[in-house]
Amino acid sequence: MFTASTLLAAVTTDGPNSREIFDPATGELIGRAPVDTDADVDRAIDTAVAAQTSWAGLSNDERVAILHRAADAIEANAEALVEILSREQGKPLNGPNARFEVGACVTWLRVTADTPLPVETVIDDGDTYAEMHYRPLGTVGAITPWNWPMMIAIWQIAPSLRMGNTVVQKPSEYTPLSGLALVHVLNTELPAGVLTAVSGGGELGARIVASERVDKIMFTGSTRTGKRIVEASSGNLKRLTLELGGNDAGIVLDDVDPKAIAEGLFWGAFINTGQTCAALKRLYVPDAIYDEVVAALAEFAAAVPMGVGLSEENLLGPLQNEMQFNVVDRLVESAKAAGARVVLGGTPDHDATGYFYPTTLVADIDPEAALVVEEQFGPALPIVRYTDLDEAVRLANALDVGLGGSVWSADRERAREVAARITAGTVWINSHGSIHPAVPFGGAKQSGYGQEFGTAGLKSVSQPQVIQG
């Protein structure tokens, strides 16, 4: 069993090909992450390709048993992983944060291992008999982001391995230690070569994408990078699952109790300090209850503590990096300059240590303001007033992204009718962003394509094969 220090020692280096990784809350040095080269990527791909035949040759039951042991290893080393995650990403230990994320890794791995994908009889009419089988694709490139660096890695790794593929994983250059630590723990149970990781910048991800020996890419990140992956993958028409940018809209209907929904609205928007692709990023509230909803949300938000992640009492942390801090700051300042009303927050201390941006609610904002139509990816929520529900739906659908959305109402059937009008991969009723390992998840429009989780996720990392006769 590892401690945080022994696990960090296993994945950090003092060599010349390395770079310093700092805690975004305190500025303290955590360690030096390896910076791999193109040759390292090629060796990792060689290793994965060489290991794939024997891994695929195991029975489904044998692979499932190994994945359960890997889940046990995560669980046994959970606190070590949690500490590394909190220090590097910035998220607090408690609430829907570091312990939640590591626990979700265990749950997703186990549920994915146990999700059935039997042979399907397509037709059996006496004249024609055909079956659908799902075979491994080969080697999967898993390129993961900095906001949920362990959980999203498992979303990609677990189904790929379950179906007999091998995986080359590249964590974000902002959170390499979290990704490398997770892989190190998994590899205490996985056969050699089945899962390898490389550490470095975006050029390494580009090399994985371009490799003709990588058969599938799973990527979570920006729409801009997703488009580059589509272009680069054309050389061998490799399969893609892309979970890209989102700017999720929530629509409140006029029949709700504002106090009853305040907590759900808050965590829908501010989970992981707003750094979540499918977070609630723009909220549309009817004029009839606008002030009451804003007041209830502000009252709840003001009581949620923000601070250094390793302090047990905190539930919100810093933004992970300076780039994202500057994005949020720019968008809020733009809204303020245009006359929007800051109800809470909006005034960061630029001289303080750490990338802390205060929990911010912005009301009476133009629906075309930059804070509304650009993805802020941080703890600042614009609240747009509306008088006509059709107009709210139009505004919700007006952007070129559609990862998620939500409708808030005391009448579930009415909410479902509105939800059906929203163009998004998932629309939640009276919650936002809740996910389940058996429920398919994916985006619409420029939020990507392909689905993860459940049987749909297993099929997405498989080659369908019909056997007829």
N, C-alpha and C positions, 0 to 999 in steps of 0.2 A: 504494500500500500504506500502511496506517495504522500508526502507533505507538499505544500505549495513550493517550498524552497527546493526540494529534491526534484520535483517535476519541472520547475523552471531551469534547474541545472541541466536537465536532460534535453531541453529544447533550445537553450541559448548557447551562444558561442562568444569567445573572445578573439576569434580570428579576424583577419583583415577584411574578409568579405562579410561584413555585418553592419548593422546600424542600430542606434540607440532607440529604445522604446520607453516613453515616459507616461506616467499616470496623468490623465487629463484633468483630474481633480486637484492634485497636489503639485504636479510638475516634477515629482521624484522619478529618478531612473529606475525602471523595473528590470531591465536587462538588455542584452544585445541580440537581436534576431538575425539569423543567417540571411544573407542575400545571395540567392542562387543564380546560376548562369544558364544560358541556353543549353549548354552541355549537360547541366544537372537536370534540366527538364527532359532532355532526350533520354538520359539514363533512367529517369523515373518512368517514362513511357515504355522504354524497353522492358523494365522490370514488370510493369503491370501487364503488358502484352504477353510476356513469357509465363506469367502466373495464371493467366485467365483460363486456359484449357483445363488445368487440373482443378481449379476452383469450380468451374462450370460442370466438371465431371462428378462432383459430389452430388448426392441426392438432395432434394429439397429439404428433407428432414435434417440432414447433416448440416446444411448451411444454416437452417433455422436454429439449431442447437448452438452453433458457434456464435451466431448473432445474439442469442440470449446470454451467453457467457460474456460477450463484449458489453452488453447492457449491465450485467452484474459488475463488471470492472468499472464502468462509469459511476455506478451507484457507490461502490466501495471507495472511490477516490473523489467523491462529489465535493467535499469541502476544499480540497486542494484546487480542483478545477474552478470552483466558485470564487476563491480568492484571486486567482489569476485573472479570471474574467472581470471581476469587479475592478481590479487595479488597472487593467489595460483598457477596457471599454468604458469604464466609469460608472456603470450601473450599480445601484445599491444592492446589498445582500438580500433584503427582504422585499415583500410586495411582489408584483409581477416583474421581477428583475433577475438577479444572478442565480439565486437558488431555484427560482421558478424555471429559468432557462436550462440549467443542468438537469433538473428533474424532468423537464420536457424531453431532453435528449434520451433519457432512459425510457420514458413512455413511448416515444415515437419509434425507437428502435425495436422495442418489444411488440408493439402493435403491428408495425410493418412486417416483422418476422412472421407473425401469426396470421396475417391477412390471407385468406385463401384465394388462389387463382387457378381453379380447376380447368381441365380441358373442356372446351365448349363444343357441344354437338350443334353444328350449324343447321344441318338438315338431315332428316332420316325418314324419307317418305316411301321407302320400299324400292324406289328406283335409284335414288341418289343418297349417298352417305358422305358427309364431310364434317371434319373436326377442325377447330381452331386451337392451335398450340401457341405458346409464348416462349420464345427462345432468347438466350442472352444476345445482346448486341455486340459485346466485346469489351472495349475499354471506354470508360466514361470519364470525361474531364469535368470536375466539380469546382466552380469558381464562386467563392462565397464572399459576402459583404461584411462590413464592420459593425453593423448595428445589432445583429443577433449572430455572432460569429460561430457559436457552437451549435445552437439549435438548427439554424439553416443548413449548416454542414451536414448534420444528421438527416435532415430532409432529403438531401441529395445522396449521401452515402448509403443510407439504410436500404432504400428500394433497389439501388444499383447492385449492391452486394447480394441482396436476397435473390435477385433474378439471375445470378451467376456471372455478372460483369465484375471486372476489377476497376479500381478508381484511382485517378491521379487528382489530388485536391490541392487547390491554391487558395489559401486564405487571403483576405485583404491585407495590403501592406500597412494599414492602420492598426490591425489587430492580429498580427501573425502569431504571437505567442499563444493566444487562446486557441487558434486553429491547430497549431503544432502540438499543444498539450493534449487536446482531445484525441488527435490521431495517435499520439504516443500511447495513451491509455488504451485505445481500441486495439492497437497492435500488440498488446500483451496477450490477447486472445486470438487475433486473426492470424491465419497462415501468412508466412513471409511473402511479400510482394503483392498481396491482394489490395492493400491500401497504402499508397505512398503520398507524401506531401512535398511541395516545393514552396519556397518562401521568397518573396520579392515583389517587384512592381508589376504594373499592368502589362509590360512587355512579355512577362512569363505566361500570363494568361493568354495573350495573343498567340504565343508559340504553341500552346496546348490546342487552341482553337484551330490553328492552321495545320496541325499535324494530320497527315492522312492515316495514321495508325490509331487515332482517337475516333471512336465511332459515334459518340454522343457527347453533347455539351449541356450541362445544367448550369444556369447562371441566374443569380439574383443581383440586381443592381439597376443602374440608370438606363433609361430608354436610349440615350445617346450611345452608350457602350453596347447595348443590345443590338442596335442597328449595325455596329461595326462587326459584331460576332456573326450576324446573318451574312454579311458580305464575305468575311474571311472563311466561313464554313462552306462556301460554294464549291471549293476545290474537290471535295469528295462527297458533297451532299449529306454531310453528317446530320444526324437527328439533333433537334434542339428543344429544350424546355427553357423558356425565358420568363422570369418573373421580374417585371420592370417597374418603372416609376408609377406612382399613384398620387392622386390628389383627391382623396375620398370625400364625398359629400354626405352629410347627414341632413335629413329633412324632418323637422319636428312638426307634428300636426296639432291642431288647436284644441284637442280633447285631452291632452296629457296633464298630469300634476307635475309642475316644474320641479318641486322638491324631490319627487319620487324618481325622476330621471337624472338628477344632477350628478350622482355618483357614476352612473353608467356613461353619461356623456363625458365626464372628466377622464375616466380611464380609457375610453375609446379614443380620445384625442391625445392624452399625455402619457400613455404607457411607454416605458423606455424613454421618458422625457421627450416624447413626440418623435423619436427616431425609429419609426416603424413604417414600412411601405404601405401597409393597409390600415394605418391610423386614420382617425377622423380629422380631416385637415381643413374643412370649411363647413360651417353649420348654418342652415337656413331655418329661421324661426318666424312663425306668423306674428303679425303686428299685435293681435289680440292678447297674446301672452308673452310678448318679447321681453319686456322689462322684468317680468317675474322669472323667466328662464335665465336671463343674464344674471340676475341677483342671486338665484339659487346656485348657479354654477360658480359664481365668484366666491360665494360663502364657502362652498366645499373646497374649491381650489386653494383658497388662502390658508387652509388648515393642513395642507399636505406638505410635510417637511422635505426640503431639498438640501443636499450637502454631500460630503465625501462618502463614497460608496461603502467603505469598510465600517462606517458607524452604523450600528444596528438600527437606530431610530429613523434613518432617512429612507424615503420612498422615491425620491427623484434625485438625479445626479447631474453631472455636467454634460454638455455636448461633448462628443468624443474627440473632436478635432477643431482646430482654429478655422478651417475652411467652412465648416458647418455653422459655427458660431457667427461668422461674418455674414453668411446667407440669411440667417434669422434676423440678425441685427439690421441688415439692409432693408429687409422687407417690412419690419415693424416701423423703422424710421420713415420709410416711404408712406406707410399708412398714416402715421402721425402728421406728416407734412401735408397730407391731403385732407386733413380734418377729421379723421376717424377718432373715436373716443376710446382711450385706453382705460379699461375698467380695473385691471389688475396688472402689475408688473410693467414691462416695457422700458425699464431703466437699468440696464446691466452696469456693474461696476467694472469698467475696462481696466482698472489698475489692480484688481484682485487676482489672486492666484487661482488658476483653473478656468476652464471654459464654461463657467456657470452663467446661464441666461435665465432670468427669473420667469416663473410661470406667468404667462401673459394672455390676457383676454382682450380682444379688440372689437368693440361694438360700433354700430352705426357706420359701417364701412361700405363703400361703393362696391357692388358685386363684380365690377371689372378691375378692382384694385389689384396690384401685384401680389399682395399677401393672400389674396383669394385665388387668383388664377395660376400662380406659381407654387410649386411644392416647397413648403418651408422646411419640412423634416426637422422640426424642433418644437419647443414648448411655447408656441404662440398660435392661438386659435382665433380666426376671424369669425364673427357672428353676424350674418346678413339678415336684415329684416325683410319679410315679404308679406304681401297682402293677397296674392293670387297663387293658389297651389300649382296651377299649370305653369306659371312663370317660375316657380321654385324648381319644378321638375326640369323645365327647359334649361335653367342655369346649372343644375346638377349634371346635365348631359352635355353641356356646351363645350367642355374641354376634350382634348384628344386622348385622354387617358381614362381607364375604367377598371381599376383593380377591385375596389369594394365600394359599398355605400350602405346607408342605413336609413330606416324610417322609424319614427318614435310616435306611438299612438296607444291610447287605451283600448282601441278597437283593432284586434289583430287582423280581422278580415279586411278592414279598410286599409290597414298598413300594407297588407300583401298586395292589394290592388295598386297602391302607389309603387311598391317595390318592383312590380312587374314592368313599370314604365321606366325604370332606371337602367341605363346601359352600363353594366358592371359585371365582373366575374362572380362576385358574391354580394348579395344584399341581405343585411341582417335586420331583424325586427327587434327593437328595444334593446339592442346592444350594438357594439361595433368592434370588429376585429377578432372575435372569438373563433378559434379554429379547433378542429378535431382531427386526429390522425386517420380516421376512416371517411372523412368528408372531403371530396375533391375540392381543390383550390387552384385558381388560375385567373388570369386577367382578360379583359376585353380591350378592344382598340389598341392603343400603343402601350398598354400595360403588359404586353407580352402574349405568348401563346404556349399551349401545352398545359397539362394539369399535373398537380402533385397530390399525394396522399391517397390512401385507400387502393382499391383495385385499379382505378384510373392511373394512379401514380406508378403502380407496378407495370402496367401496360406501356407507360410512356418510356420505360427503360428496357423494353423488350422488342424483339422482332416477331410480329405476327406471322404464323405459318399455317396455311390451310393444308390438311392432308385429306385427300378425297379418294374414295374408292373402297 
